């Protein structure tokens, strides 16, 4: 039986980062992955969708070339969905190959196969049992097939798909219905609407992406609708047939024909592989403390399997925290300073509290906003839709939360993440000289007591 200092079960963005971090600190590490390293994010989620979004945004740019003073005849350009998917696949292959090389370079033993945890120190894989002094569970999650009549049958027939299958569709659906108005649903709505599909989102909640700041989502919903996406909130899907869905809206049942249905109602943690060790659960995920420790000594859980923040960058951060605790450093993770994003057009990036959360906690705060219409770089780029909103604590002038609706919003939010990490005041951010012209100036302006250019 081979023995290791650490066995990592799952090779996604949490698992492979944890494995490499541990190996860099001279631990003997085994990584078990039943599929391709990289997990959902790299193979079937974050990276593939962003690659396709880049293609659709480029297509949109051609469609709007005239607004930049460039004459492009409408019939002179078109998209090839097969080529878009091929480009996406090439990017994924390049990145997964890179991860494999990094694991090999750092001396991590990779086992390709399904791992089953026998006890807290032993894992079975490929008819072999390996031993580990420590175990990190990073088994990720799987898209939920909702318990809607007909949904399971529609999924088996191919009429309904999850995001994994939709990433490989090469025949553009004329009518795409998306069940679920979360991040996944909204991003795919943006992609297929841009390519010409008739897209409808049906969401049970009263707003799409309900966890985000209401003001941002309200404006984003208007942008989606203006672009041609039909958004039905407060709607409940009652049935999925072979060519349509039935939903109720305001106590009235309606039928909506579709060529394809995307099931985007959420992710459930993958827990089957470690049921034998009876870990304490929190809802559908594994319960962990702020050091990512489970109810069993020397067993940690990170990423989607915890059911907390199902984001790749959170899984990676958790992987590092778990390894540092294994090494003896009592590191904690701060879930109050996690950036989140929607890669639509424009993008949404957010960190910290929403205004509603600040209200619910009875905090003394003020709100500062700055529109892209007042930013020179945004006007020059022809992307002036959106705004930034900063929620400021009145007593300490700290940043309680920030929310950006803008092109490249995801790249901007890191400045605020660093400021929050260092406990910077809004005044300190406002007095930091930003390059001009730059989109980042909207952060400086919003951080001011009184913006100069608005």
C-alpha positions in Angstrom: 0.0 0.0 0.0 1.4 3.4 -1.0 1.4 6.0 1.7 1.2 9.8 1.3 1.2 12.9 3.6 -1.9 14.0 1.7 -4.5 12.5 -0.5 -6.6 14.9 -2.5 -9.9 13.5 -3.9 -10.9 15.5 -6.9 -8.8 17.5 -9.4 -10.8 20.6 -9.9 -9.6 24.2 -9.2 -9.7 23.4 -5.4 -8.1 20.0 -5.6 -5.3 20.6 -8.0 -4.3 23.9 -6.4 -4.3 22.2 -3.0 -2.1 19.3 -4.3 0.4 21.7 -5.9 0.5 23.9 -2.8 1.2 20.9 -0.6 3.8 19.5 -2.9 5.6 22.8 -3.0 5.9 22.5 0.7 7.6 19.1 0.5 4.5 16.9 1.3 4.1 13.7 -0.6 0.8 14.1 -2.4 -1.6 11.9 -4.3 -4.4 13.4 -6.4 -7.3 11.2 -7.5 -9.5 12.4 -10.5 -12.0 10.2 -12.3 -12.3 12.6 -15.3 -9.9 15.2 -16.7 -8.0 17.5 -14.2 -9.5 21.0 -14.1 -12.9 20.1 -12.8 -16.2 21.6 -14.0 -14.7 25.1 -14.2 -12.0 24.4 -16.6 -13.7 21.6 -18.6 -17.4 22.4 -18.6 -17.9 25.8 -16.9 -16.0 29.0 -16.3 -13.3 28.8 -19.1 -15.5 27.3 -21.9 -18.3 29.8 -21.4 -15.9 32.7 -21.3 -14.3 31.5 -24.6 -17.7 31.3 -26.2 -18.7 34.7 -24.8 -15.6 36.3 -26.3 -16.7 34.9 -29.7 -20.2 36.3 -29.3 -19.0 39.6 -28.1 -16.7 39.8 -31.2 -19.7 39.0 -33.3 -21.7 41.8 -31.6 -18.8 44.2 -32.3 -19.0 43.4 -36.0 -22.8 44.0 -35.9 -22.2 47.5 -34.3 -19.1 48.4 -36.4 -20.8 51.3 -38.0 -21.1 53.1 -34.6 -17.2 53.2 -34.6 -17.0 54.7 -38.1 -16.3 51.3 -39.7 -18.5 50.2 -42.6 -19.1 46.5 -42.5 -21.9 45.1 -44.7 -24.4 43.0 -42.8 -24.1 40.1 -45.3 -20.3 40.3 -45.3 -19.8 38.5 -42.0 -21.4 35.6 -40.1 -20.6 33.2 -37.3 -19.8 29.5 -37.4 -20.9 27.8 -34.2 -18.9 24.7 -34.9 -15.7 26.8 -35.2 -16.7 28.7 -32.0 -17.0 25.3 -30.1 -13.7 24.1 -31.7 -11.9 27.3 -30.5 -13.3 26.7 -27.0 -12.2 23.1 -27.0 -8.7 24.1 -28.0 -8.4 26.6 -25.1 -9.7 23.9 -22.6 -7.2 21.3 -23.9 -4.3 23.8 -23.6 -5.2 24.6 -20.0 -5.8 21.1 -18.9 -2.5 20.1 -20.4 -0.9 22.9 -18.5 -2.4 21.7 -15.2 -1.2 18.1 -15.9 2.3 19.5 -16.5 2.2 21.5 -13.3 1.2 18.5 -11.2 3.9 16.4 -12.8 6.5 19.2 -12.3 5.7 19.4 -8.6 5.9 15.6 -8.1 2.2 15.0 -7.4 1.1 11.4 -8.1 -2.1 11.5 -10.2 -4.5 8.6 -10.1 -7.0 8.6 -12.9 -10.1 6.8 -11.6 -13.0 6.9 -9.3 -11.8 7.2 -5.7 -13.9 5.9 -2.8 -13.0 6.9 0.8 -12.9 3.8 3.0 -11.9 5.5 6.2 -10.2 8.8 7.1 -6.8 7.5 6.1 -7.6 5.1 3.2 -8.9 5.7 -0.3 -9.6 3.0 -2.9 -9.0 3.8 -6.6 -8.5 1.4 -9.6 -8.6 -1.7 -7.4 -5.8 -0.2 -5.3 -5.9 1.2 -1.8 -3.7 4.2 -0.9 -3.1 5.7 2.5 -2.9 9.3 3.5 -2.1 11.0 6.8 -4.5 13.8 5.7 -7.4 13.9 3.2 -8.8 16.8 1.3 -12.2 16.1 -0.3 -12.7 18.2 -3.4 -15.3 16.2 -5.3 -17.2 19.2 -6.7 -20.8 19.3 -7.7 -23.2 18.2 -10.5 -26.0 20.1 -12.2 -29.4 19.4 -10.7 -32.1 17.8 -12.8 -35.1 19.4 -11.1 -38.1 17.2 -10.0 -40.3 18.8 -12.6 -42.6 16.3 -14.4 -41.0 15.3 -17.7 -37.6 16.9 -16.9 -35.7 13.7 -16.5 -37.2 12.2 -19.6 -36.5 15.3 -21.6 -32.9 15.2 -20.4 -32.5 11.6 -21.5 -33.9 12.4 -24.9 -31.7 15.5 -25.4 -34.5 18.0 -25.5 -33.4 19.3 -22.1 -29.7 19.8 -21.3 -27.5 21.1 -18.5 -24.7 23.6 -19.1 -22.3 20.8 -19.8 -24.2 19.6 -22.9 -25.1 23.1 -24.0 -21.4 23.9 -24.3 -21.1 21.4 -27.2 -24.2 22.3 -29.2 -23.3 23.1 -32.8 -26.8 23.5 -34.2 -28.2 26.8 -33.0 -31.6 26.4 -31.4 -34.2 28.7 -32.8 -36.0 28.9 -29.4 -34.1 28.3 -26.2 -35.9 28.2 -22.9 -33.8 28.5 -19.8 -35.2 27.2 -16.5 -33.4 29.2 -13.8 -32.3 32.8 -13.7 -29.0 32.4 -11.8 -25.5 33.1 -13.1 -25.4 30.1 -15.4 -28.8 30.8 -17.0 -28.1 34.5 -17.5 -24.7 33.9 -19.1 -26.1 31.3 -21.6 -29.0 33.7 -22.3 -26.4 36.3 -23.3 -24.5 33.9 -25.6 -27.5 32.5 -27.5 -29.4 35.7 -27.7 -26.3 37.3 -29.3 -26.2 34.5 -31.9 -29.9 35.0 -32.8 -31.8 32.4 -30.7 -35.1 33.5 -29.2 -34.3 33.2 -25.5 -36.7 33.0 -22.6 -35.6 32.8 -18.9 -38.1 31.5 -16.4 -37.2 32.1 -12.8 -39.3 31.3 -9.7 -37.9 34.2 -7.6 -39.1 37.7 -8.1 -35.7 38.7 -9.7 -33.0 37.0 -11.6 -29.7 36.4 -9.7 -31.5 37.3 -6.5 -28.4 37.2 -4.3 -26.8 40.2 -5.9 -27.5 43.9 -5.2 -31.1 44.8 -6.2 -30.2 48.0 -8.0 -27.6 46.3 -10.1 -29.9 43.4 -11.1 -32.8 45.8 -11.8 -30.7 47.6 -14.3 -29.2 44.4 -15.7 -32.7 42.9 -16.2 -33.6 46.0 -18.3 -30.5 45.5 -20.4 -31.3 41.8 -21.0 -34.9 42.6 -22.0 -33.8 45.5 -24.3 -31.4 43.1 -26.0 -34.3 40.7 -26.8 -34.1 38.2 -23.9 -37.6 37.5 -22.5 -37.3 37.4 -18.7 -40.2 35.9 -16.7 -39.7 36.2 -12.9 -42.2 34.7 -10.5 -42.8 31.9 -12.9 -42.9 28.2 -12.0 -42.3 25.5 -14.6 -44.9 22.8 -14.2 -44.0 20.3 -16.9 -41.4 19.6 -19.6 -42.7 17.8 -22.7 -40.9 16.8 -25.9 -41.2 20.2 -27.6 -42.4 22.7 -25.0 -42.7 23.5 -21.4 -45.7 24.5 -19.3 -45.3 27.1 -16.6 -47.6 29.1 -14.3 -47.4 32.9 -14.1 -49.8 34.9 -11.9 -52.0 31.9 -11.4 -52.3 31.3 -15.1 -50.8 28.3 -16.9 -49.1 28.9 -20.2 -47.3 26.7 -22.7 -44.1 27.8 -24.3 -42.8 25.9 -27.4 -39.0 25.4 -27.5 -36.3 23.7 -29.6 -34.1 23.2 -26.5 -34.4 23.6 -22.8 -31.5 24.5 -20.5 -31.9 23.2 -16.9 -30.0 25.8 -14.8 -31.5 25.5 -11.4 -28.3 24.9 -9.4 -25.5 22.5 -8.4 -25.7 19.7 -5.9 -22.5 18.5 -4.0 -21.0 15.2 -5.0 -21.0 13.2 -1.8 -21.4 9.5 -2.8 -17.6 8.7 -2.8 -17.2 9.4 0.9 -20.4 8.3 2.5 -18.7 5.5 4.4 -17.0 8.0 6.8 -20.3 9.7 7.8 -19.1 13.3 7.8 -21.3 15.8 9.4 -23.3 17.6 6.8 -24.7 21.2 6.5 -27.7 20.9 4.2 -26.6 19.0 1.1 -22.9 19.8 1.6 -20.1 18.9 4.0 -19.9 21.0 7.1 -16.6 22.7 7.6 -15.2 25.3 9.9 -13.3 28.4 8.8 -10.1 26.3 8.5 -12.0 23.9 6.1 -11.8 21.1 8.7 -14.7 18.5 8.7 -16.1 16.6 11.6 -13.2 14.1 11.3 -9.7 14.9 12.3 -7.3 15.4 9.4 -10.1 15.4 6.9 -10.8 18.6 5.0 -13.4 19.6 2.4 -13.2 22.4 -0.1 -15.1 23.8 -3.1 -18.6 22.9 -4.3 -18.8 19.8 -2.1 -19.3 22.1 0.9 -22.4 23.7 -0.7 -21.2 27.2 0.3 -19.7 29.4 -2.3 -19.7 27.5 -5.5 -17.0 29.5 -7.3 -13.7 28.2 -8.7 -11.7 31.0 -7.1 -13.2 30.2 -3.7 -12.3 26.5 -4.1 -8.7 27.4 -4.9 -8.5 29.7 -1.9 -10.0 27.1 0.3 -7.5 24.5 -1.0 -4.6 26.8 0.0 -6.2 27.4 3.5 -6.7 23.7 4.0 -3.1 22.9 3.1 -1.7 25.7 5.3 -3.7 24.2 8.2 -2.3 20.8 7.4 1.2 22.4 7.6 0.4 23.8 11.0 -0.4 27.4 10.2 -3.9 28.2 11.6 -5.1 30.0 8.5 -8.8 31.1 8.2 -10.8 32.0 5.2 -12.9 35.2 5.1 -16.1 34.6 3.2 -17.1 38.3 3.6 -14.6 39.4 1.0 -15.2 37.1 -1.9 -15.7 38.6 -5.4 -18.4 37.2 -7.6 -19.3 37.9 -11.2 -21.6 37.5 -14.1 -19.9 37.5 -17.5 -22.6 39.0 -19.5 -22.6 42.1 -21.7 -21.9 44.2 -19.7 -20.4 42.2 -16.9 -21.4 42.3 -13.2 -18.8 42.1 -10.5 -19.6 42.3 -6.8 -17.9 42.0 -3.4 -19.0 42.4 0.2 -22.4 43.5 1.3 -25.4 44.4 -0.8 -27.3 47.5 0.3 -30.1 45.3 1.5 -27.7 43.3 3.7 -26.4 46.5 5.2 -29.9 47.6 6.0 -30.8 44.3 7.6 -27.8 44.6 9.9 -28.8 48.1 10.8 -25.4 49.5 9.8 -24.8 53.2 9.4 -23.8 53.6 5.8 -24.0 55.8 2.7 -24.1 54.9 -1.0 -22.0 56.4 -3.7 -22.5 55.8 -7.4 -20.8 56.8 -10.6 -22.0 56.2 -14.1 -19.9 55.0 -17.0 -21.5 57.8 -19.1 -19.2 60.2 -17.2 -16.1 58.2 -17.8 -13.9 59.2 -20.8 -12.5 55.7 -21.5 -15.9 54.1 -21.5 -17.1 56.7 -24.0 -14.0 56.2 -26.2 -14.6 52.5 -26.1 -18.2 52.8 -27.0 -19.2 50.9 -23.8 -20.9 53.4 -21.6 -23.7 51.3 -20.2 -23.6 50.7 -16.4 -22.4 52.2 -13.2 -20.4 51.5 -10.0 -22.0 51.5 -6.5 -20.0 51.5 -3.3 -21.6 51.0 0.1 -19.5 53.0 2.6 -19.5 52.6 6.4 -20.1 56.0 8.0 -18.2 55.4 11.2 -14.9 54.1 9.8 -15.3 55.1 6.1 -14.7 51.4 5.2 -15.9 49.7 2.1 -18.8 47.5 3.1 -19.5 46.4 -0.4 -19.0 47.3 -4.0 -21.0 46.4 -7.1 -20.0 47.2 -10.7 -22.1 46.9 -13.9 -19.7 47.6 -16.7 -17.6 46.0 -19.4 -14.5 44.5 -17.8 -16.1 44.8 -14.4 -14.6 41.5 -13.3 -11.1 42.9 -13.9 -11.9 46.1 -11.9 -13.3 44.4 -8.8 -9.8 43.1 -7.7 -8.8 46.7 -6.8 -11.6 46.9 -4.3 -10.9 43.3 -3.0 -7.3 44.4 -2.2 -8.6 47.6 -0.6 -11.0 45.6 1.6 -8.4 43.1 2.5 -6.0 45.9 3.7 -8.9 47.7 5.5 -8.4 50.8 3.3 -10.8 53.7 3.7 -12.8 55.1 0.8 -10.7 58.3 1.3 -7.5 56.3 0.7 -8.9 54.8 -2.4 -10.1 58.1 -3.7 -6.7 59.7 -3.1 -4.9 57.0 -5.0 -3.9 58.4 -8.4 -5.5 56.4 -11.2 -4.3 56.5 -14.8 -6.3 58.7 -17.2 -8.2 57.8 -19.2 -9.0 54.4 -17.7 -12.2 52.6 -16.7 -10.7 52.2 -13.2 -11.3 55.9 -12.6 -14.9 55.0 -11.8 -13.7 53.4 -8.6 -11.8 56.5 -7.6 -14.7 58.8 -8.4 -17.2 56.6 -6.5 -14.9 56.5 -3.5 -14.8 60.3 -3.3 -17.2 62.2 -1.0 -18.2 64.2 -4.1 -17.2 62.9 -7.5 -15.3 65.4 -9.6 -16.6 64.4 -13.0 -20.3 64.0 -12.2 
